[in-house]
Amino acid sequence: MSAKKLVQAFYKSDALIDPAVMQTYLHPEIEVEWNSSKGPITMNYEEIIAFTTELSKAYVRTKVRMSHILQDGDTVAARYSHFVKTIENPREEMLLAHFFVIWEVKDDKLFRGFQMSQVS
């Protein structure tokens, strides 16, 4: 699978709210550097799984609407908006944030991520 197809499959899956699915996409040595609205965050494999577990407690559904995706070798850049449905109100879809991410893929897994987000 190409790096671009892997990233597309990742964001189309339930990985963002399902730790078991998330594990299938992550390289064991993954590291994500995230410039969030709350400041810089760096996460490793265990921290990403824990974060996904927390998200699964708040959201019943997530959807990513990707506007741009580009590949150069094993590196993929994507721009997308992340929508969620909360457990409290599962019928209403709300925009969570806008993201830009650069993924480095290694061994057909997400290996390094460099992400920026802006809350809607």
C-alpha positions in Angstrom: 0.0 0.0 0.0 1.3 3.5 -0.8 2.0 5.9 2.0 -0.9 8.1 0.7 -3.3 5.2 0.6 -2.3 4.3 4.2 -2.9 7.8 5.4 -6.3 8.0 3.6 -7.3 4.6 5.1 -6.2 5.8 8.6 -8.5 8.8 8.5 -11.4 6.9 6.9 -11.2 4.3 9.7 -12.4 4.6 13.3 -8.8 4.7 14.5 -9.3 8.1 16.2 -11.9 6.6 18.6 -11.0 2.9 18.6 -7.7 2.0 20.3 -7.7 -1.5 18.6 -8.0 0.0 15.2 -5.4 2.7 16.1 -2.9 0.0 17.0 -3.1 -1.4 13.4 -1.8 1.8 11.9 1.0 2.8 14.4 4.6 1.9 14.1 5.9 0.7 17.6 8.4 3.6 17.6 5.9 6.3 16.6 6.3 9.8 17.7 3.9 12.7 17.1 4.8 16.3 17.6 1.5 18.3 17.8 1.3 22.1 17.9 -2.2 22.3 19.4 -4.2 25.3 20.6 -3.1 24.4 24.1 0.6 24.4 23.2 3.1 21.8 22.0 2.5 18.1 22.7 4.7 15.2 21.9 3.2 11.7 22.1 4.6 8.2 21.8 2.8 4.9 21.0 1.4 4.4 24.6 0.3 8.0 24.9 -1.5 7.9 21.5 -3.4 4.8 22.5 -4.3 6.4 25.9 -5.5 9.5 24.1 -7.6 7.5 21.7 -9.1 5.7 24.6 -10.1 9.0 26.2 -11.6 10.2 22.9 -13.7 7.0 22.7 -15.3 8.0 26.0 -16.6 11.3 24.6 -17.4 10.6 20.9 -19.5 8.0 19.2 -18.4 8.9 15.7 -15.7 10.9 14.0 -15.4 12.0 10.4 -12.5 13.6 8.6 -13.1 15.7 5.6 -9.8 16.0 3.8 -9.3 18.9 1.4 -5.6 18.3 0.4 -3.3 15.3 0.4 0.1 15.1 -1.2 2.8 12.4 -1.2 6.5 12.6 -1.7 8.1 9.2 -1.3 7.2 7.9 2.2 6.0 11.3 3.4 2.4 12.5 3.2 1.0 15.9 3.9 -2.7 16.4 4.5 -5.1 19.2 5.4 -8.4 18.2 6.9 -11.3 19.1 9.2 -12.3 16.8 12.0 -16.0 16.4 12.8 -17.4 14.5 15.8 -20.7 13.3 17.3 -20.7 13.3 21.1 -22.1 10.7 23.4 -24.4 13.3 24.8 -25.8 14.4 21.4 -25.1 11.6 18.8 -27.4 13.1 16.2 -25.5 16.4 15.8 -22.2 16.5 14.0 -19.9 19.3 15.1 -16.6 20.6 13.8 -13.9 19.9 16.3 -10.9 21.5 14.7 -8.9 22.0 11.5 -5.6 20.2 11.0 -2.5 20.1 8.9 -0.3 17.0 9.3 2.9 15.6 7.8 3.3 11.9 8.2 6.4 9.8 7.7 5.6 6.2 6.9 8.0 3.3 7.8 7.3 -0.4 7.4 3.7 0.5 6.1 2.9 2.1 9.5 2.6 5.7 10.7 6.1 6.5 12.1 6.5 10.3 12.6 3.8 12.9 12.7 4.1 16.6 12.7 0.7 18.2 13.3 -0.9 21.6 13.8 -4.5 22.2 14.8 -6.9 25.1 15.2 -10.1 24.7 17.2 -13.1 25.7 15.2 
